[in-house]
C-alpha cells in the first residue's frame, strides 16, 4: 500500500510541474506571420478537419505547405484530426479554414495544453510507471525514485508544455516498445514501436537497437541468415554486440548509443531531437545515475536558446533544479564517481597508452557539476541583450573558459546559435589555463 501511495505522489508531482510550466508562454506567441510550433499544431487540426485525407499532404489553394505544412507521418495527422473534432464542439472558430490562422486566446491555450496533458496521461506516464515497476534487482524505493526523476526530466516538460509539442506521444509509444521486447512480448513491442515511427519519423533514431535485439532473439531460436546481417552491421559495433548477446540491459545501452549516433551525424538535426536521446538515457538512470543525470542536464541546457526565445527561462531554471535535487537525493550521484564505478576505466587506460599525461579524468568528473551550474549562470547573463554580447553577429559562438582552482585544466562551454532554429551545441574541451574568448 505504501508503495502505491508513494508512486501516486511521484506521478502527481510530475503532473503538477507539467501544468505549472504550461501556464507560461509558448512558441511564437503573438509573433505573426508564422507564429511558432503552437500555431503549427493548431493549423494541422484545421487542415485535417476541413480537408479530405487525400489533400492533407499536398499543396493546394486550401493547404499552403509553405505555412506549416503537415510534415509528420499519418498517425500525427489522425491525432490532429481527433483534437480538431473535440475543438469543434467547444469553439468552431479555433479550426475554421483560413480564418483561424494565428488564432490565440486563453481558452484555446487551455484546450491545447490539456491535449498534451491527456496524451501524457494515456501513453507516456503509464509506460514510465510500468517500466520502473518492472525493473529487477533494485529496491521499491529506487523504483519510485526512478519514476520521479524520469517524470521530472526538464527537457521534455519544457518542450511539450512550454514550447508546445507532443513528443511524449512518440516517446511513450517507443517506451511501450522497449517494455514489450524486453519482456518477450515481441509482437506487442513491435506494434508499439511501429506506432512511434508512424507518429514521428525521428523515432528511426531507436530503430537499429530494436532490429538487432529482435534479430538476436531469432538467432537464439536457430534461424538462419547470420552472414548477411553481420556484414550489414559490420560498422555498428554496439548493434553487432546486441545481435550476438541480446539482453535487456544491452538493449537499453544500444538505444542510447544509436540515438546519439543519429543525433550527432544526421544530415538535419533540430535541437529538440536531443529528446530522442534523452528517453533511453532515462531508462539507464538507476544503473549509471551520475552520467545519466549529467547528460540530461546538458541536454536541457542545449535547448536553452529555444527556451529563451519562448520566454521560458524561469520555468527552465525551476525544473532543472527540481530534477537535479530529485536525482541527487534519490541516487546519491556524487558518491560513485571514480573511473571504475563510472565504467570508464577501459577508456582512460586506452587513452593513457597514447597520452601518458592523461591523468585529469577524475578531476573533470569531480568538478563537472560545478561547471554545469556555472554555465547556466553565465548564459543567463550573456543572453541576447547583455552588454557583453550586444551587437554580436548572427551565428556568433559564445565561449566561456574557466580554470580549475590550483590546476591547469579547465572547461570550455560553447554555445552556437543558428539563424534558422536557434539550435544550440554544447561542447567540452580542456584548454590552457586562463584562456578566454567571447565573441
N, C-alpha and C positions, 0 to 999 in steps of 0.2 A: 504493500500500500504506500509506504514512504517513497519507494522508487518512483511510482507513477505520480505521486504528488510533486516530487522534485522535477520530474520530466515535464509535467504540465507547467510548472513555474518557469522552466527554461524556455518552453515554447511561447508562453505568454510574454515573457520579457522580449523575445525576438520579435513578436508581433507589435509590441508597444514601441520598440525602437523603429521598426519599419514605418508605422503610421506617423510617428513623430517627424521622421525625415520627410514624409510625404507632404507635410504641411508647408514645406519650403517651396522655393521656386523650381521651375522645370526648364528643360531645354527650349530655347527660342521664345521664351515668354515675352510677348509684346514686341517682337522683333520681325516685322514684315520685311521683305515679301515672302521669304522661305520659312520663317519661324524656325522650328527645330524638330527633333525626334518626336516630341509630343504631338505636333501637327501631323507628322508622317503617319503615326499610328491612327490618329483621328481620320486622316484622309483615306487611309486604307479601308476603314469602316465605311466611309462614304462611297468609295468605289465598289466594294464588294456587295454592298446592299442595293445600290441603284443600277448596276450594270450586270448583264448576263455573264456567266462564268467564262465564256469564250473570249470576252473582252478584257478580262482582268489584267492580263499581262501584255496587251498590245496597245500601241499608241493610237489614239483617235481624238476626235473633237471633244469627247466627253472624258477622255482619260489621257491627259498630257503626262507622258512619262518623265518629262523634264521637271515636273513638280511632284516630287516624292512618289515616283513610280513604284509599284509593288515589285520588289526585287528579292523577296524571300520565297521559299517553297510553298506548295499549296496548303499545308497544314496551318501555316501562319495566316494565309488568306481566309481559310474557313474559321479560324479563331476570330479574325477581324469581323467576319460576317456575323458570327454569333454575338459578339459585343454590340454590333450595329443593330441587330434585331432587338436586343434589350433596350438600347438607346432610343429606338423609335417609339417605344411605349412611354418613355419618360419625357422626351422632348425631340420631336422630329427635326427641329432646326439644327440639331447637332450634326446630322448626317445628310442634310439636304444637298442635292447635287449642285455643284458650282457655288451656290450662295453660302455654304457653310465653311468655305475656305478661310482658314485662320481664326475659326471660332474660339473664343475664350470667355469663360465665366467661372465663377466659384462653384456653381452647381455641376458644370461639366468637368471641372478639375476633380471634384469629389467622386464623380462617376468613374473617371479614368483611373484615379488612384485605387478605387475599390476593385476594378477589374484586375489590377496587378495583385492585390492582396488575395483575392479569391483564387486566382491561378496558383499563387504561392501555397495557399491552404490545401488545395486539391492535389497538387502534383509535387512540388519541391519539398515542403516541410514534412509530409508523411514519409517521403523517401529518406530524408536525413534521419528522422527518428528511427525508422526501421533499420537502416544501415548501422547506426550506432548501437542499437539493441542487439544486433546480430554479431557484433564484434566479439571475438573469442580471446581468451587469455587476458582480459582486463576486468577490473572490478566494476561493479554497478556505478560507483562514484565516478569512475573515469568515463563510462559510457554517457552519463548525464553531462559531464563536463565537455565531452566531445560535441554533444548536441548543442550545448550553449555556445561554444566557441564557433562552430560552423554557422549557426544561425545569426551570430553577431559579426560575421565577416563583413567589414565595411564596404569593400569594393562592390559586391553585388547589391547591397542595400542602397548605396548612393547612386548607382546607375539605374536600377529599376524604380526606386521610389523617389529619387531626386531628379536626375537627368530625364528619366522616363523611358523604359523599355520593358520587354517581357522575357529577359534572359532566364528567369527562374523556370520557365516552361521547358525550354530545350535542355537546360542543365538538369532539371528534375527528371525528365524522361531518360537522359543519359545515366543518371544515378540509379533509376529503376533498372536500367540495362545492366549496370555493374552488379547490382544485387542479384539479378536473375542468373547471369552466367557464373557468378561466384558460388552460388548455392545449387548449381546443376538444374536450374530452371531455364535451360538454354533457349527454348522456344520463346518463352515469355520475355527473357532478357533481350533476345534478338529483335523481337517485336517492339519493345520499348526503345531500343536504340534506333531502329528504323523510324519511329515516330520523332525522335530527337533530330535526326538528319532531315526529315521532311518538315520540320519546323524551322530550323536554321541550318543552312548548308555548312556553316563553320564547325558543326559537330564532327565533320570529317577529321578534325584535329584528333579525335579519340578513336578513329576507325581502325587503324592498324593494330592497336592492342586487342580490340575486340576480335579482329580477324585472326590474329596469331593465337590468342587464347583458345578460341573455338577450334582452330586448326590443330593445335596441340592436343586438345581433347580427342579429336578424331584420330590422330596418330596413335594415341594411347589405346584406342579401340581397334587398332590394326588396319586402318585404312591406308591406301597407297597414295603415291604422288609426292613423296618427300623431295626428290631431286629437283623438280621444277620449282617448288615453293622455296627450298633453301637457296636456289640460285636467285630467285626473285628478291629474297630477303638478305642477300649477302652483304649489303651495305647498311643493314639495320641491326646492329648487334643486340640492342635491347629486345627487338622483336624476335630475333632468332633464339635468344635465350628463353624468352617466354614460350616460343613454339616447342623447344626441346624440353623445357621444365615448366609446364603450366601450373601456376599456383595463384591463389587469390592475392597473396602479398606481391608476387612478381607482376601480376596483372595491374595492381594499383600503381606500382612504381613505373611500369611501362607506359601507363596512361600519362603520368607526369612527363616522362622523357619525350614521348611522341608529341604531346601537346606543345611542349617547349620548342621542339624542332620546327613544327608548323609555324609557331608564333615568331621564331627568330629568322626563318628563312623563306617564308611565304612571299609571293610577289607583292601582295597588297594586304596590309595588316592595320586594322584600326586599333587605337589604344584600348578600346573596350574588349578586344579579343583576348586580353590577359585573363578575363573571367573564365575562359575555356581552359586555361592552365590552372587557375585557382581552385576549380572544383576538385580535380584529382589530388591537389596538394592538401585540401581539406580532409580528404579520405585517409591521408597518412599522418594527420596531425598528432594522433596519440602515439605513433611509432617514432617519429623524429620531431618532437614538439618545437625545439629551438629553431631548426632550419625552416620548418613549415610556417611558424609564426613570423619569422623574419621575412620570408618570401611574401606572405600575404600582406604584410605591412608595406613592403616595397611595391607590390602590385597596385595597392591602393594609391600610394604616392605617385606612381607613374601616370595615373589618371587625373592628377590634381589640376593641370591646366584646363581640362574639360570641366571639372567640377567648379573651378573658379569662374569660368565663363557662365555657368548656370547659377552663380551666386550661392554655392553650397559649401563655402569654406567652414562655417561654424558646424554644420552637421558632419562634415568630414572630420574635423578635429575631435568632436564628441564621440563619434562612432569608432574612430581609430583608438582613442584612449580606452573606451569601454571594451573593445576587442582585446587590446593589449593587456588590460588588467585581468580580464577573464582568462586569457591564456596563461599569464604569469602565475596566477593563483591556482589554476586548475592543474597545470602540468609541471610546475617548478622548472621553468625553461632555462634558468640560469645555472642550475646545478650540474648538468651534464653537457659540458661544452668542450671537452677535450677532443683531440683528433680521433681517438679510438671510439669514444661514445657517439661522435657525430658521423662515424663510418667514413672518415676522411684520411685514415692512416695510410692506406694504399696509395691514395692520390699524392699526399705530401711526400711519401717515401720515393715515389716515382719521379717527382719533380726535383727532389734533392739530388738525384743521380746526375742531373744535368746542371742544376744550380745549387751549389753547395751552400750558398748564403741564404737559401730559402728556409729561414727559421722563425719567421714572424707570423705564421698562420695562427698560433694560439693567441697572440696579441690582437690580431684582427678580430678573431671570434670574441675575445673578452670585451672589446670596446665597440662592437658592431652596433649595438642598440643605441649607444650614445651618439654615434654618427647619424643614425636614423632620426633621432629626435632633433639633432642639430639641423639636419637638412630640412625638416619640416619648419623649424623656426626661421631659418634663413630664407626659405622660399616665400613664406608669408610676408617677409619684409622686402623681398626683391621682386615681388609680383608686379604686374603691369601698373604703372603709375608711380612707382617708387622713384625718388630722385636718382638712385644708382643706376636704374635701367631706363629711365625716361629717354625717349628718342632713339632707343636701340633699334636697329633694322629688323624687319620681319625675318623669322627663321634664325635669329641670333641664339647662340648657345650660352647659357649662364653656367659657369663652373665655379664652385666654391671649394677651396682646398684647405684642409686643416691638418695640423701635425699632431701626432700623439705626444702627450707630455713626456719628456725625457727620452724619447726615441726618435728614430729617423723615418718612421713610416707614417703615412697619412692616408686620407681617403678623399678621392675626387668625386664629387657628386655633380653629375651633369644633367642639364635639362635642355632639351631641344624642342622647340615648338614649330610645327609645320603650318604654313598658311592655310592649308585646306581643312585640317581637322583638329588643330592644336594638340597633335599627338605628342606624347612625352616619352622620352627614353632616359632611363636612369642607368648610369654606369659606375663601376667602381674600379679604381686602379691605385697604384702605390707610387706617387711622385716624390721627388726630392723634398725634404723638409723645407717649409716656408714658402713653397711655390703658391702662387695665386693668380687667377685670371678671371676677370669679369668683363664680359663683352657687352 
